[in-house]
Amino acid sequence: MGLEYVRPTKVWAYFKEKGIRISADAKTKLLEILNTQITAELDNVIDKLPKYTKGQNKGELKRKTIKLDDLK
């Protein structure tokens, strides 16, 4: 598995609160799915950042800071 964004203890606590049980063999797959979804959403946020449209830096990010307006 690549980067891990999800803390398993938080996930298991959430499911326990909802009254849902998870089998031992499903836990790893569930965390993989959650981490994949988080990676995709993070990529969407990055893709929304402004990019240069001209010059030798064309296609590169103009700014590398995520602002509140980028999250709307």
C-alpha positions as CSV (number, residue, x, y, z in Angstrom):
1,M,0.0,0.0,0.0
2,G,1.2,3.5,-0.8
3,L,0.8,6.4,1.6
4,E,-1.5,5.8,4.5
5,Y,-3.8,8.8,5.3
6,V,-6.4,7.0,7.4
7,R,-5.9,6.1,11.1
8,P,-7.4,2.6,11.5
9,T,-8.4,3.3,15.1
10,K,-10.6,6.2,14.0
11,V,-12.2,4.1,11.3
12,W,-12.9,1.2,13.6
13,A,-14.3,3.6,16.2
14,Y,-16.7,5.1,13.6
15,F,-18.0,1.7,12.5
16,K,-18.4,0.6,16.1
17,E,-20.4,3.7,16.8
18,K,-22.7,2.8,13.9
19,G,-23.0,-0.8,15.1
20,I,-21.1,-2.2,12.1
21,R,-18.6,-5.1,12.4
22,I,-15.7,-5.6,10.0
23,S,-14.2,-9.0,9.3
24,A,-10.4,-9.4,9.8
25,D,-9.8,-10.1,6.1
26,A,-11.9,-7.0,5.0
27,K,-10.0,-4.5,7.2
28,T,-7.0,-4.3,5.0
29,K,-9.1,-3.9,1.8
30,L,-11.3,-1.2,3.5
31,L,-8.2,0.9,4.4
32,E,-6.8,0.5,0.9
33,I,-10.1,1.8,-0.6
34,L,-10.3,4.7,1.9
35,N,-6.7,5.7,1.2
36,T,-7.3,5.5,-2.6
37,Q,-10.3,7.8,-2.3
38,I,-8.4,10.3,-0.2
39,T,-5.5,10.3,-2.7
40,A,-8.0,11.0,-5.6
41,E,-9.7,13.9,-3.7
42,L,-6.3,15.4,-2.8
43,D,-5.3,15.2,-6.5
44,N,-8.6,17.0,-7.4
45,V,-7.8,19.8,-5.0
46,I,-4.3,20.2,-6.5
47,D,-5.7,20.1,-10.0
48,K,-7.9,23.1,-9.2
49,L,-4.9,25.3,-8.3
50,P,-4.0,28.0,-10.9
51,K,-1.4,27.0,-13.5
52,Y,0.7,29.1,-15.9
53,T,-0.8,29.2,-19.4
54,K,2.2,30.7,-21.3
55,G,5.9,30.7,-21.4
56,Q,8.5,28.1,-20.4
57,N,6.6,27.3,-17.2
58,K,3.4,26.5,-19.1
59,G,1.3,23.9,-17.1
60,E,3.2,24.3,-13.9
61,L,1.5,25.6,-10.8
62,K,1.4,29.4,-10.3
63,R,1.0,29.0,-6.6
64,K,1.6,26.0,-4.3
65,T,-0.5,27.2,-1.4
66,I,-4.0,25.9,-1.0
67,K,-6.4,28.6,0.0
68,L,-9.9,28.4,1.4
69,D,-11.4,29.5,-2.0
70,D,-9.7,26.5,-3.6
71,L,-11.8,24.2,-1.4
72,K,-15.2,25.5,-2.5
